[in-house]
Amino acid sequence: MAPMPTPTPWAVRRHTATPVVPMGVAASAPLRRRRLLRAAVAAAAALVGGGVLVGQSSPLIAPGGGGAPAPAVVASRAPGGGDAGSSGSGGAAAAADAIAVGGPWPPPRHPSSPRVDGVSVVAACAGRQAVLPNTLQSWLALRGVVEVVLVDWSSSPPLEAVARQVVASTSPDGRTGGGAEKEEGGGERGSPATVPLRVVRVEGEEEHAVPATDSDEGTRDDNGGGWVLTRAYNLGFAAAVGSSIFKVDCDYVVSPAAVLDHPIDANGSVFYTGDWAGAADDNAKHANGALLATAVAIGAVGGYDERIQSYGYDDTDLYGRLVAAGGERRPLSASAVTHVPHGDGLRGGRLVRAEIEANSLLVGLLPPWAQGGARPGEGRAAGEDGSDLVVGAIAPTAAVMPSTYERVAGGSQREAERGGLLTVDTVRATRRPPSVRACLATSPAAVDAVWAMAVGRKLREEFLIPWGIITSLNTPTRTAFYTRLLGDDDGGSSAGDDGVTRVSPRWARRAFFLHAQHGLGNRLRALSAAGAYANATGRVLVVVWEPDAHVGARFGSLFSTAGAPFVVTDTWAPRYPFPNASVYDAAWESVDAYSYMPVDVAAGGVKQARIIDTPGRHIYLKSAYTLETSAPLHTVARETAYLRMLSPAPAVTALTTRCASRGVAERVGVHIRCLSVSAEGLPIDADAEYTAAGVAATDAHRSASAVSAFITEARRLVSTDSSTRFFVAADDPAAASTFRSALGGGDSDGVGDGTTSVVDGLWKDSSGDAAVAAEGAFPGKDRSEAAMVRAAADLYCLSATRSLLGSEWSAFTKTAARLGGLRVRYAGADFGVDANSSAMGEGEGGGEDTPPPRSPTMPAPGGEGDGSGEGGGGGERHRTTTRSLGVPAAASTTVVVAR
């Protein structure tokens, strides 16, 4: 076994000439040992009265070479004539009273000041009042310990009351049931009656709480302000007087023999830790933070890296530096430490495992902590594209020095219970080091690349998402996807009806990737079907919405992404059928891939292939159509409800608000889809995308939806009711102009506000004038983002009308009807030709069942209930309901709709 290397100059200053009796070696003078213990406790907790302070204030745990020279205290005899901390007249109390408020804390240690043979238990908590009584009791019952140091990190309320409660619960004979080791002379070593409990209260950290990075979980601790584990434990290490340190988390229950069962050799090269990799279950992994090592070894590597200020990697980093310094890591026995289960909310949020990964990568970009942390000018700036994400690719913004503290008002309070061995010191930080992210503030591209890599690794490791998919997602999308996969489950354990504790089921969650194709109506039809299926099977929906020749707009330009019940990406690298993908990434073996698109038939795509719900497997579907599966996984009602969860984007809302103000709810909707495939002029290979037979069928149905059929039906409606007015949306400006002219579409009262015009539409300008806009404003030929915004507004306006005259075989007509819960009459089927002679395609022609009307619990297009009190069922034509036309609540225009 390799011995520990020679300590750094800092460690030599601190530990040279420090007499340490190895654990397990019996002392010849028990009385002298007790006096030695109390002297060390008094020196560390209150400073020795009359001592002479030399040097600058500094923590006792600091990176070698990175801090100011360690201060020293030249100890003298305490007032009262006895050894400091002995039973001489008032030694400890007088020493405490001699310390001025504002002095450095912990007290500096003189090189010749003896360390106590034994173990200091060090714990730090921010809040956690509920669990602390149980865990603290177990620490005090440990055999072989000389003190328990509890750092109270700005808890609210403070932990002093809990500490006093535990002291009061000690039985009259000083035993808590943990047992004790007999010393020479008959005394008991390590019993609760003789183990000092020292509470170090740190104030002011809640004022410096930092929001959790890349998550919505608030501050890093739910109760204790700006919780920073690394700083809290380094403070505890500095205050400890034992020759060895047993670091425990606030939620660790330890066995009485945990220390004695894990001996440390004389040179300190062996240290013990929890072992997450060897843990028996998910909960046991959280005992990884337990550490038993010599104080010399911990000090030699600078303790915890205080730049790590969010959850995770702090323990692994420290253990790695101990090993690099020549230490031998051994696992604590499984019975030594038991973690009290809780969810990830107490660790900083649901993304804690990604935070661990990110911290490991970020620390790798900085100079090692044991070399003093980052100094100005070290490293180099990362490239804007994050390509310099390599070790040293940084430009630190400031020197990194460890925390320092000073005593604040209140000083050290000594309690009468337990022979004066309960103390409470109150301190406040005078210096706080920057976090790893702050050290990389000049390299934001590197920080973003680190987080993207961290989340990507968790997606791959925990949920078997292939890297080809992960790299298609930008950083915010990856984070949103990972968050949705985690769901509401925060990672805690729960007991079933049989009393067996089970770990979180989150790893079994899978995704449904819907690669939406073709035009706006087609994409929304496929989206609503996939969303309903994903909900029914417990999958997370990821919508791939690539702007292309069919829809030249991003999803976020048309619909609100904040309220979307799925994750959206505008980019996508993998291409169906993903040939040989599993050879390079085995995660592809967990993906069932389907394509409904004719262009993929040669590659194995089958239109309307049955989607199989196989638990534990992801689904990829490339589609412009509804799904082929079985109820209850797929129903019209489920699809419609999902579609109505969408909310329009602000640009779309601005247009729908204008139509609402002109009385669109009292009009009959008209959707004219009459352009042939070739007339649309899209830069596509139509025969490849639709097949030649598909093009011919499409053109035949659109021919049946000629403007003349709509004019004839509209005149018939006006002849029956002269007050009938229309809202028209068309793919061709000529069709809109012809319809308006045929119906005498001018304003009947000459006002020009559009409220009384026979024909209205979004092709009118903001004043309601009936000038038909240029051809580019119509989405039939123009698929730009501006045209698609208008198309989405047309969709919502049509859905708000009182009834709808639609185009046969049009997904756009059908989507508008579903949004509004309208019964549709189709050109070429219900009017315009003999209904019995029309050949309907794909079940979308005349006589289609009415989509479910919105119920009080079903969201309106804007994501809100319509408040109509309308129940489910039938689609009656004259039901009155209130709807918001897809406008968000803050800007909605409420209209009364008569169906």
N, C-alpha and C positions, 0 to 999 in steps of 0.2 A: 504494500500500500504506500503510495507516495505521500510524504509528509506535506503539511500545509506550507506554502511558500513564505518567505520572509515578509512580514507585514509592511505596508506602506509607511512612510515617515509619520503620517498622522496616527496610524495604529500603534506605532512604536511609542510615540509621545504619550498615547493614552494608556497603553498596557505594559510598558516596560517596568519592571520592578513591582508588578502587581502580584502579590502572593495569592495563588489560587490552589486550593487543595482539590485534587481530582475527585470526581464523584466516586463513591464506593470506598474511599480511604477513610478509616475511622479517625476522628479527632481525639487527641489525648486530653483535651481540656474543654469539656462541654460548656462550662461557665464562660470561658474566654470566647467561645464561638458565639454564644448568645450576645455577649457584649459587642463582639465584632459585627454581628448582624444588625444590632440596633444602631451602632455607630454609622454603618453604611446607609441604613434607611434614613437616619436623621440628616446625613450629609446630602443625600440625593433629593430628599423631599423638602428640606427647609434651609439648606446651607448651614455650615457650622458657625455659631455666633463668634464674633471676633476674628473670623477668617480674613485673610488678605487676598483680594481679587487681583489677578495678574492677567494681562492680555485682553483680547477682544471677545465680545459675546459670540457664541457659535454653538450649534447643536453638538451633542456628543457623537451622533452618527452623521458623518459627512463624507462625501466622495474624497478619497485620497488625492491630495494635490489640488482639490478644487475649492477648498474653503479657506477661511482665515485661520491663522494659527489657533490651535485649541487652547482655550483659557485654562488657567490653573488656579486652584485654591490652596493656599498654604494653611493647613489646619492647625488650630490651636485648641487648647482645652476650653470646654464650654463654660459659660457662667455657672457658678455653683460648685466648681472645683472637680466634678466628676468627669469621666470619659463622656464624650458626646453620645447621647442616646442611651447612656446607662441610667441606672436608678438613682444617680447622684442628684442633688437638689435642683430640680427644674432644668436639667440640661437640655432636653429636646425642645420643651416649650419655650425656654428662653432663646434657644437658637432660632426658632421660628419667628419670634417677635423681633429678632435683630435684623431681619431681612427687609430692606426698603422696597416699597411698591415701585415698580418700574425696573427692577433689576432683572438681569438675564435669567432665563429658566430653560432647561433644567440647570441646576447648579453645576458649575465647572468642577471637574475632578482632578485632583493633584495626581501626578504619576505614581506617587508612593501610597496613595489612598488604596487600602486593600479592597479587593472584590471578595464577595462572600461565596464560599463553596456551596454550590447548590444552584437551583434553577429559579429564575424569575419568570412567572407566567405573565405574558403581555397580551392584552386584548384591547380592542378599540371599537367603539359603538357610536353610531349616530341614530338616536332613537332606540328602537327595539326593547322598550320597557317591558313588553309582555313576555319575551323569551329570556331576558337576562336573569331573573331570580333563579331559574332552574340551572342555567349554565354556570352562573357565578358560584352557586353552591357546589357544583362539581369541581370547579377550579380550586376552591378553598380546601376541598377534601383530598387533593392530590398529595401523595407521599413524596418527599424529597424536594419540596419547593420551599423557597425562603421568603417569597412575597408574591402578591398578585397586583399587577399594575393595570388599572382600567382607565383608558383614555376616553373621556366623554367629549365627543366632537360636536359641540354646540347643540346637544339634544334639547328638545323642548317637549316636556319639562326636563330639567337636568336629571342625571342619573344618580345623584347623591342620595335621594330618597330611597331608591331601589337598593343601593349599597347598604344604607342604614337598616333597611328592612331585612336584608339577608343577615346582617350582623345580629340583629335582634332575634332572629329565628334560631341562632346557635343555642344548643342545649346548655344548661348550667355548668356541666363539666367540660364544656368546650369542645364537645365531639358532635360531628354532624353525620356520623355513620360511615365516613370514608375510610376510617382506620388511620393509624399513624405508625411511624417507625420508631422503635425504642432507641434512645441515645444512651451513651454512657452516663451513669449517675441516675438512671431511671426516668429521665425526662422523655418527652415525645417530640420527635422531629417532624415538622410538617403537619401537625394537627391544626384545625381551624383556630384553636385558642392562641397559637403562637405565630401564625402566618399573617404578616401585615397585609392589609388591603389598602392600596393607595389609589385614589381617584384623582386623575389629572383632568380638570375641566378646561376645555379650550373654548373661549368665547369669540364671537364675531364671525365665525365661518358661514353662518346662514346669510350674512350680508354679501357674501361672495359666491353665492350659489350660481352655478353655470348650467344653462339648459343642456339637456342630454343631446348629444350630437346625432344628427341624422335619424331622429325618431321623434315621436310626439309624446314622450313620457314625462316631460317636465324636467325638474331638477334631478340631480344625480342621486338624491335620497328623498324619500317621501316624508321624512320627519326631521332630519338632522341638518338641513341646509346643504351647503356645498361639500358633500362628503368626498374626501380624497383619502383613500386607504393608505397610500404610500406615505403621505405626510403624517397621518395619525399614528401609524405603527413605528415610523422612525422616531417620533417623539416618545413613544412608549419604550423603545429600545434604549434611548438616551437616558431615560429616567431609571431604568432597571439597575439593580446592584448585584444580581447574581452572576456567577461565572458563566452560566449558560442561560439561554433564552428558550422558552416554550411559547411560541406565538400561536394563539388560537383565535378563531373568528368568534364573533359575538353569539353565534348560533351553534357553537360546538359544545356538546356534553362530553366530558372526558372521563375515562375510567380512573379509579384511584391509583392504580399501579402504572399508568401510562408513562410516567417519567422513569421510574425504576426499571421498567421492562426494556428500556432502550438506552443502554449505557453509551456514553461518549468517551472516546479514548483520550489519553492525557494531552496529545498534541492537537486535538480538535479537528482532525481531518475527516471524521465521520459526522454526518448530520442526517437527520431523519425528517421525512416529509410525508404528507398525504400523497396518494398515488391515484389520480383519476383514471389512468389507463388500466389499472388493475382492480378498479372498483367493481363490487358485485352487482350494483344496480345504479340507476341514474342519480338517485339521491346521494349515494356514497361517493360519487365523483366530486361532490362539493366539499368533501373533507380534504381536498388537495391543498388547501391553504394552511394546514397545520405544519409547523416547522419547529424542530428541536435541534439547536446548534449552539456552539460556544459564542459568547459575546465577542471574542476576539475575531472569530471567522466572519461574523456578520459585519463587524466594524471594518474589517480589512477590505471588504468589497463595497463599502459605502451604504449598506442597508438597501432599502427599497429605492428604486429610481423614482424620484418625486416628480419627474416630468410626466409620468403615467398618472393621469388624473381622472380617467373614466374607468369603467369596470373592465377588469380582465388583463391577463398576461403579466401582471405585476409579480405574482408568485413564481411563474415559470422563468421570468427574467432573472429574479434573484437566485433561484436554484441554479440556473445556468451559470451565473457568475461565480457562485460558490464552487461548482464543479470545475470551472475554468481555472480557479485559483488553487486547485489541487485537492478539493474536497471529494469525499466519496458519499454519494447519495444512497440512502437506504430507506425502504418504505416503513412507515409506522404500521403496526399491526392493525387489522381491521377492527378489533375491539377497542383500540385506544381512543378513538375519536368517533363520535356519532353526530352527524349533521341533523339539525332540526329542520324538517322539510318546509319549504315555502316557495312561492312563485317567483318569476323573474322580475316582477314589479319592484321587489325590494332590492334587486341588483342593478336597477337603472333602466328597466324597460324590457320589451320583448326582443330587442335586437342585441342582447348582451353577447351572444356568441360571435356575432359579426364584429362587435366592438373589441372582443378579445383578439380576433384575427387582425383587425386594423391596428391595434396597439403593437402587436408583434412586428408588423411591417413598418410602422412609423418609427419605432425605436431603432429598427435596423438602419434607418436613414440618418440617425444622429450619432455623434461620438459616444463611446461607451460611458455609462454613468460613473464607473469606478475610475475613469480618467478625468473626472471633473466636470462632466457634462459639456454642453455645447458652449463654445466661446465665440465672440464676434469674429467674423471673417472665415470661420472654418467651413469647409464644404463649398459647393457651388450651386447656383440656382438651377432648378429643374427646367426642362424645356416646356414650352407652352402646351405641347401636346401630351405631356406626361411621359415622354419617351425616356427621360432620364431618371426613371424610377429605379435607381440603383443605390447601393450603400454609399453614403457621402454626398448624394445629389441634393444638397441643401445649402442654404445660406442663413444660418441662425441669426435671429434678430437681436439677441442679447445674451450676455453671459448667464449661465444657469448655476445658481447657488442654492443650497438646501435651505429649508425654512429655518427661521429663528423666532424666538418667543421671549416675552417678558411677563413677569408677574403683574397681575392687576389687583385692584382693590379686593380685599378679603383675605389675601395671603393663604397661609396654611392653617386649616382648622383641625385641631387634634381632638378626637373624641375620647371620652372617659371609658367607653366600653372597650373590652378586650385589651386592657393594659395600655391604652394610648396608641394602639397600632392601626387605627383607622385614620387616614389623613385625606384631606381634600385640598388640592392646589388649583388655583384658577389662573390661567394664563391667556395671553392673546398674541397672535402672530405679529411680528414686526417685519417679516419678509416672507413672501410667497413666491416660489419658483414658477415660471411659465410652463404650460402643458406642452406635450409633444406637438400638438397642432399649432400652438403659438410659436414654438421654435421654428416651425416650417411656414410661418405666415408669408414669407416672400416666395414660397413655392406652392401656390394654390393648386396648380395642375397636378403636382405630385400627391398632395393630400387627397384630391378627388380620385386620382387613380388608385390610391391605396384603399379608399373606402369601396370603390367599385370592385376591386379584386377581393376584398374581404367578404363582401356580400355575395359575390360570385362563387367563392369557395363554399360558403354556407349553402347556397342553392344547390350546388353540385353534391356536396357531402351529405346533406341532411335530406334533400328531396329528390335526388337523382335527376336534376335538370341538366340536359346535355350542354356542354360548353358552347357548341355552335349556336344554341338559343341564347345563352347568357350573354355572349359577346354581341348579340344583336340589340341588346337592351342598354339604353344609357343609364347613368348612375341613378337618377331619381326613379326610373322605371324599375330597375333591379330592386331598389329599396322597397318600393311599393309592392312589388310582386312577393318578395320575401316576407314582408309584413302580413300580407293577405294569407300566405301559406301558413304562417304561424297562427293566424286567426285570433280568437278571443282567449285561447288557451295560453296562459303565461308561463307554462313550463313546470308547474307544481305537481306534486303527487296527490292522489286522491284514493280514498278507501272505498271499495265496492261494497255491495250488500253482504258479501261473504267475509268482509273484514280484511281482505287482502289489499295491500297498498300497491297501486299500479302507477307507472310513470306516464307522462304525457303521451297521448296518441298522435301528436302533431307530425311525427316523421312519416306517417302513413298518408298524409294529405297529398293529393295529386292535382294536376292542372289540365285544363281544356284549352288548347290553342286553336282559336278560330281565325283562319286566314281569309278575311272577307274579300269578295271579288265583285267585279262589274260595278254597276251604277249604285246610286244612293239607296234606292228602294230595295235593290237586291241585297246590298250589304246589311241594311237594317233587318231585313227578313232573316238572313242567316244569323245575325247577331242575336236577335231575340230568341230564335230557336236554340242556339248553342247556350245562351245564358240560362234559359229555362232548364235545359238538360244538366248544365253544370251545377245549378242550385239543387236539383233533385238528386244528384249523385255525390254532392259534397265536394265538388272540384272548384278550383279557382280559375275563373275565366280570364284568359289573356287574348285580347282582340288585336290582331295584326291588321292595321289599317294603313296600307301603303298608298300614298298619293300616286295616281297613274293617269293614263289617258281617259279612263272612265270617270274617276273622281279626282280632281286635281287639288283637293283640300285635305289638310290634316283633320283628324277627328276633333281635335281641340278647337279648331276654327268653327266647327258646326255645333258641337255639343260640349257641355260642361264636363271637364274631366274630374273636377273636385267631387261632383256628386255621382259619378259613374260607378256602378256596382261591379266594376271589373278593372283590369289593368289594360292600358292601351300602349302599343308601340307603333311608331310610324316607319320603323326600319326592321328588316328581317333578312338575314343572310341565308339560312338553310333553304334548299329548294327540294320540293317533293320529287321523287320518293326517297331522298336522302341516301343515295347509293353508297354502300360500304361505310356508312357513318359509324356503325357500331364497332368496326375494326379499329377506329381511332379513338372512340369514346364509348365505353360499354354502357353508359347511361342511355344511349339511343335504344338499347334493347328493352327499355321500360316504356317506350312510346309506341302506341298503336296509331298508324298513319292512314288517313283516308283522303281521297280527293273526289269531289263530285263534278269536277270541271272537265268538259270534253277535251280540252287541250292535253289532259294528262291520261287519257285512255290508253295510249300506247305504253305508258309507264306503269300501268296497273290501276289507274283510277277508275272507279265505278260510280256512276251517278246514282244517287239514292241508295248506296250500299248501307246496310243496316249497321248502325253504330252499336258496338257491344260494350256494355258496362262491366269491365273487368277490374275488380278492386286492386289497388296498388299500382295501376298503370296510368300513364298520361295518355291523352288523346290529342291528336293533331287532325284538323279538318280544314281542307281548302274548299270553300263553298260560296255560292251565291244563292243558295236555296235553303229550304227548311230541312229538318232532319228526318231520316227514316229510322224510327225506333218504336218503342211500344209505350202506351200509357201505363202508369202515370208519369213516366219520365218525359213524355212529350205530348202536350195538348195545346189546342188553340188558346185556351184560357191562360195557361202558364206563359206561353209566348207573349200574349198581349200584355199581361201584367208586367213582364220583364221590360217590354218595349216602353211602357209608360213610366219606367223609372228614369228614363233619359230626360235631361234638361237642356234646352237650347243654349248656345253660347250667346254672349252679349250682342254680337253683331246680328244674330238671327232674331233675338228678342226685340231689338230696335225696330225691325221690319214688322214683326207680328203685332207689336203694340200699335203701330200705325193702322194696320188693318182692323184691329179691334176697335179703334176709335171711330172707324167708318162703318161700324155695324156689320162686321163679317158674320157674326153669330146669327143674324136674321136672314142670311142669304143661302141660296142653294149652291153648293160647291160644284165646279165643273173642272175636270182634269182631262185635257186633250193630249193624247200621246199618239201622234199620227205620222211622224217622220219615219221613213224607211231606214234600214240599217245603213245603206249606202249614202242616203241624204244627210245623215248625221255627220259624215265626214271624219269620223274618229281615226286617228293614226294607228289602226290595229289590223291584224289579219283576221277578219270576221269569220271566214270559213274555219280557221283553226280554233278560234275561241268559242264559236257557237255551233260549228259544223254547217255544211251547206244546207242540210235539211232544216236545221234550226233557224238559219237566216230566212229561208223561204217561209217557214211557219210564222216567224216574228213579223215579217212584212205583211203577211195575209191578215193577221190579227190587227195590225196597226192600220191597214187599209179599211178595216171594218170600223175603226174609230175615227173616221174622217170627220172634219169639222161640220160637214153638212148634217151628219146624224145628230150632233149635239144641238145645232140650230133648230132642227125640226122639233126635237123634244122640248127645248126651252120655250119655243113659241107655244107649244101645246100647254105647258105649265102656266104661261102668262095668260093664255085664253081662259084657263080655268080660274086663275086668281091674278088679277091685274097688278097686285102689289108685289108679285114675285120679283126678287132681285137675285143677281148672280155674282159669285166670285169665281174668276176663271184663272187657271194656271195651264200653260201650254208649253210644248217643247219647240214651237215654231212661232215666231212673231207674226207671220202672215195669218196663221190660224187664229191667234188672239184678236188681231185686227178685224178679220172677217166676222168672227162671232160678235164682236162689239157692234160693228156696223149693222149686222143683220138684226140685232135686238134693239137698235135705236139707243145705243149705250150712252148718249149724252146725259148731263145732269138735267133732270126734269124741271128743277126750279132755277137753274142758271147760277146757283150759288158757287159751285165748283169745289165744294169740300168733299165730294164723293159719297156722302151719306145717303143721297137719294138717287144716285146714278143707277141705271138698270144693271150695268156691268162694271164690276170693280176688279182690280188685280194689282199685283206688285209692280206691274209695268207702268203704273201711274207714278207721277212724281209726288213729292211730299205734300203738295197742295191739293192733290186729288185730280189734277188735270188729266184728261184722257189721251195724252200723247203717247203713242206706243214707242217704247225705247228702241235703241239700235239692236240689230240682230244679236250682237254679242251679249246682251243681257239675258238671253234665253238659254237655259241649261241644256237644251236639246243638242245644240252644236257646240256651245262653249262649255267646257268642263273646268274652267279655271276656278280658283278659290272664291272669287267674287260671285261667279255664277252659281257655285255650289251653296254659298251662303243664302242666296236667293231661293234656291231649290229647297233648302231646309225650311226656310220661312214659308214657302208655298205649302209644304207638307203640313206644318202646324196650322196654317190658316184654313186649308181644306178640312183638317180634322175638326175645326171649330164651327164649321157651317152646320145648318140644320138637316141637310141631307146631301147626298153626293151622286153626281152623274160621272161615272168613271170609264176608263179605257180598259178594254178587255186585254187580259194577259199582261197587265202592268203591275209590277211589284210596288210601284210608287202609289198607285191608287189603293191597293190593298193595305199598305202601311198607313196611309192617311185614315182609312176607314177604321183600322184597329186602334189607332191613337184616339179617335173620337167616338168609338163605339157606334159607328154609323152603319145603316143598311145601304148597300151600293146597288145602283142600277147601271148595267154595263151597256155601252154602245156596241152594237153588233150582236147583242144577245137579248137584252131587255128592251131595247129600243133601236130604231134605225134599220133593222131587218127583221125577218121572221125569226123569233127567238128559237123556234124548234129546229132551224136550219143551221144554227151556229155550232161549230165544233170547238168545244172549250179545250184549252190546254192546261195541264197541270192542276186541274181542279180550281182554277182561278176565274172562271167565267161567271156567267149569270147564275142567279139563284143561290149564290154562296151564302152559307149561314152567317147571320149577323155576329160580328165580334162581340164579346161580352161588354155591356155598358159598364162604366166606372161605378164602383160601389163606394160607400163612405170610407172603406179601408183601402181602396185601390188608388194609388197616386195618379194625379192628373199629369199631363205632359210635363208640367214644371216640377214634378216631384211631390205635389201636394194632393191631398184628398179634395174632391170637388165639393164636399159639404152638401150634396144635394139630398142626402137621405135615400138615394136610389139604391134599391137592392139589386141582386143579380137577376139573370134571366133575360128575357126576350127581346130587347131591341124595339120596344114600342115606338111608333113614329112621332108621337106628340108628347113625349115625356119632357118635362121642364127640368133643367139642371143648371148648376152654376159651374163654370169652368174658367181656368186662368190662361188658356191659349198658350200653354207652355212657357209663360213668363215667370221668372223667379218671384218669390213672394214679395220682395222689397219693391219690385217695379211692375207687379202684375196689374193688368186691367181686367177686372171681373166683368163677365158678360153673362147674360141669360140666354140660354140656348133652348129653342123649341125644336124637338125632333118630330 
